[in-house]
Amino acid sequence: NAGVMQNPRHLVRRRGQEARLRCSPMKGHSHVYWYRQLPEEGLKFMVYLQKENIIDESGMPKERFSAEFPKEGPSILRIQQVVRGDSAAYFCASSPIQGSEKLFFGSGTQLSVL
Amino acid sequence: AQKITQTQPGMFVQEKEAVTLDCTYDTSDPSYGLFWYKQPSSGEMIFLIYQGSYDQQNATEGRYSLNFQKARKSANLVISASQLGDSAMYFCAMREGDDYKLSFGAGTTVTVRA
């Protein structure tokens, strides 16, 4: 799973700032999934993207959160006007095809909102 | 209803002994996949093992094996010959049918004692 690269590893923002989290999937993987982990909890699905398309964003808050996976470059999870409740670990996973058991996660980005 | 239940919040195990982590699941879909991930204190999610609902044999990967009891809807992870490096949080997760989303349990913390 070392192939899924997320950065930054840690991100500190003040309330009201924007947070940008980046994810480069494993080579050959065109399916990207974002999950959020609150303290002491399991991961919760946020959004599923393929190149240039959002397939399912049902787990993502309607306000302030957006995601993209452009033709070139990493997938970006963007959180505008962050609040303390956004503090969490955000994980990206990738797979070669939809529904593959070969689903590997990155090391996550720990977002702390002051 | 909880789709994945991990009833053991924390466990201690002696080095070189085996430990079993419980996981029960709830689904009405005959096709599903079960995953186990390890999350050490550094935070990354490491894929350990996968079991498909139609797989005839229990999955094994090195020191990890999955005790899959379909009728009881349980998918317990067995770690044999525990090592200090096995100390981590362990998550059970499920994907149902053609869905791509994983549902995670709350996790079990394992502490290996020397």
Chai-1 contact restraints between the chains, C-beta under 6 A:
chainA,res_idxA,chainB,res_idxB,connection_type,confidence,min_distance_angstrom,max_distance_angstrom,comment,restraint_id
A,N1,B,F47,contact,1.0,0.0,6.0,A-B,restraint_1
A,G42,B,F91,contact,1.0,0.0,6.0,A-B,restraint_2
A,G42,B,F104,contact,1.0,0.0,6.0,A-B,restraint_3
A,G42,B,G105,contact,1.0,0.0,6.0,A-B,restraint_4
A,G42,B,A106,contact,1.0,0.0,6.0,A-B,restraint_5
A,G42,B,G107,contact,1.0,0.0,6.0,A-B,restraint_6
A,L43,B,F104,contact,1.0,0.0,6.0,A-B,restraint_7
A,F45,B,K101,contact,1.0,0.0,6.0,A-B,restraint_8
A,Y48,B,Y100,contact,1.0,0.0,6.0,A-B,restraint_9
A,F91,B,M45,contact,1.0,0.0,6.0,A-B,restraint_10
A,Q98,B,Y100,contact,1.0,0.0,6.0,A-B,restraint_11
A,G99,B,D98,contact,1.0,0.0,6.0,A-B,restraint_12
A,G99,B,Y100,contact,1.0,0.0,6.0,A-B,restraint_13
A,E101,B,G33,contact,1.0,0.0,6.0,A-B,restraint_14
A,E101,B,Y50,contact,1.0,0.0,6.0,A-B,restraint_15
A,F104,B,F47,contact,1.0,0.0,6.0,A-B,restraint_16
A,F105,B,M45,contact,1.0,0.0,6.0,A-B,restraint_17
A,S107,B,E44,contact,1.0,0.0,6.0,A-B,restraint_18
A,G108,B,G43,contact,1.0,0.0,6.0,A-B,restraint_19
